[in-house]
Structure formats: C-alpha cells, structure tokens
Amino acid sequence: MTAQDEMRLLPWSGPGGKPCYLSTDDPGGYISRLADNIEAVQLATAAELLEEVSGSLDNEEAGRDNLCRLGYDLTGALRDVLRVAVSRGHLLAATQSHSI
C-alpha cells in the first residue's frame, strides 16, 4: 500500500462532493487506468470549450445565454483540469521522492 501522502486524487468526487483517493502500488490497475482515461476526456473537453469560447467572444452576435452557458461549462472544465493538475502534481512529487 502507498503512504497517505502518496494516494492519488481521482478525477471524480464522492458523496457530498468530497474528494476520492486511490491507494495502490499498481499504477496500471483498473481504477488507475479508468482515472487516466477520465482525465484525458476532461482535458480534451476543456480544450474544446476553450476553442468554442474563444470563437464566441470574437463573435459580436453571440447571445448572452450562449455566453452564460459557456461560462458555466468552462467553470466545470476548469474545476476538472485543476483536479487533474493537483493529482498529477502529487504523483510527480511522490515519484521524485522515491528516486532520490
């Protein structure tokens, strides 16, 4: 088992929005691979939204409702990307501490 500070923050929340963590020594296990796939989808979604909002902001005819929806969607995507960054930062720090 991994130490408490080496647990992986998963890209989904538990009941009440609480973070979920994975404690395993197998980075190729089912849950690890599932988390990797979900993170990839979240990052791709954020990239697509960024492209969409960039085009909408340049469009003077983009309606207020469309921009509000994009703002809401971007907020969710940013939350997901931040969780991925935190998770990968923790994994990187754990990996580096083992190689020292």
N, C-alpha and C positions, 0 to 999 in steps of 0.2 A: 504494500500500500504506500501511497505517497504521503508526505507530510502535509499538515494543514495548509501551509503557505504555498504548496505546490499543486493544490487542487485546481482543476480547470473550470473557469467560469463558462457555463454553457450559454448558447445563444437564444435561450428561451427562459421565461420566468415561471416560477412555481405559483402555488396558491397565494393570493393577495399581492402578486407582483414581486414576491421575494426571489432573489437570485437562486439559481440552481448550480450546483457544483458537481464535478465528476472526480472521484478519487480512484485512480487506476495507474498501474505501471505499464499498461499496454496502449500506446498511442494509436495502434492500428485496430483496436477493438471496435465492436459495433457502434457503441454510443459515441466514441471519438470520431469515427467516420461519419456518422449521422450529423454530429455537430459541425464537422468540417464542411459537409455538403450544405447545411443550412446557412452557415456563414458565407459561403460562396454565393448562394442565392441572395442573401441580404446585401452583400456588397454590389452584386450586379444590379439589383433593384435600385440601390442608391445612385449608381452611375446613370441608370436610365432616367430616374427622376431629375437628377441634376441637368441632364441634357434637355429634358422636357421643360423644366422651369426656365432655363436659360433662353430657350426659344420663346416662351410665353412672355417673359419680361421685356423682350425686344419687340413684341407684338403689341401695338397700341390698341388693338381691338380685343385683346384678351379680357374677358369679363372678370368682374370682381369675384364671382362664385368660383370660376376656374382657378384664379389665383389663390383663393382661400383653401380650396381643396388641395392644391399643390403644396401650400404651406403646411397643411395638416399632414399630408403624406411625407413631406420632407422631414417634418419633426419626428415622425416614427422611424424613418430611414436613418436619420442622424442618431437616434437612440440606439438602433441596432448596430450601426457602424462603431459607435463609441464602445458598446459592449464587446464587439469583436476586437477592437484595439486594446481594450483593457485585458481581455482574455489572452490575446497573443503576446502582449507585453509581459504578463505574468509567466506565460510559458517560456518566453525568451529568457527572462531573468532566472527561472528555475534551471533551464538548460545551461546557461552560462555559469551558474553557481556549481553545477556538477562537473564542469570541465576544468575548473580551477584546481 
